[in-house]
């Protein structure tokens, strides 16, 4: 989500944007998810490339610290890879039910612990264990972390005046007030969009449909943020940027001004959404989990670490909706 903000900053450019970005830096909550990881991290293979762990979170207590175990759960897990030339961005969605080894703690070895759904890492050990688990699973070095509570999604969407989302089938929400989503293009405010991207039981592919809708939502936010209607309206732009920076928690080393430079060549059409290769859902020990396609995932994450994702994408054509 902070990627949306830096994309807009990159688009507006100029010295004014630079100083404005510095002021926005102070609005973001900070955490240190890396200090507990004492060693054995994947090496930084390519200078200039960036790997950012983006976590969409849910909590009954929105003021709970992101590094506190048991207070949060991860509903969305995305590894965003920006190649060294900064001309593209690949957003790899990791299914929250993916069955992976979770280390005993953020400071423990990758071989410790037990296999669980990947979103359990966040519940067990907050962002530090989430980073450790993702690095162990992917063998990709994570440079930055950003997390946003679902309440933040609502604020960001409303600041943009809502987004247009495609509804592939008419359904009724399973959450109160049980609103109806009609097939076709729907203009949604923050509350409606949040409700829509949480639906899954009404679709044949369940959680994978929910993940597609999240990808569509992120793409719609990017497009709306980069639209002329936002960029040319100072009041609307400021409301959007303020809502983003107030909603996210980032690592101590994250700099909005640096990110504005890193993202200066990115545009909405340069974003590619991918799903971590998997074999679908299986029942293991009485629990429904998603099983990783080990060989394909290994190849993809090696490409990410080596900054050759474009080659991997060319060799592994994804469906248009990114549900690989």
Buried (B, 14 or more C-beta within 10 A) or exposed (E): BBBBBBBBBBBBEEEEBBEBBEEBBEBBEEBEBBEBBEEBBBEEBBEEBBBBBBBBBBBEEBEBEBBBBEBBBBBBBBBBBBBEEBEBBBBBBBBBBBBBBBBBBBBBBBEEBEEBBBBBBBBBBBBBBBBBBBBBBBBBBBBBBBBBBBBBBBBBBBBBBBBEBEBBEEBEBEEEEEBEBEEEEBEBBBBBBBBBBBBBEBBEEBBBBBBBBBBBBBBBBBBBBBBEEBBEBEEBBEBBBBBBBBBBBBBEEBBBBBBBBBBBEBBBEBBBBBBBBBEEBEEEEEEEBBBBBEEBBBBBBBBBBBBBBBEBBEEBEBEEBBBB
